[in-house]
């Protein structure tokens, strides 16, 4: 049985189908990224995370103050003052 150059399906049509489905998949992927990035609850999540972070820092600071007691050094006082200044800037 001799080999032929004929393919089972039309090559031009297969290239066209592959190109169109590739573009559709690209568009759907970009749409998915934009939809995921622009979620409405993302702002609430960031606000909550910032509030929890501030609460954690204050709790740690109070715990350290309680453990160190009145023997707190000047370096530690200036460090806590810098933390407070950073929180105010946000």
Secondary structure, DSSP 8 states (H G I E B T S, - for coil): ----S--SS-HHHHHHHHHHHHHHHHHHHHHHHHHHHT-TTHHHHHHHHHHHHHHHHHHHHHHHHHHHTT---HHHHHHHHHHHHHHHH-
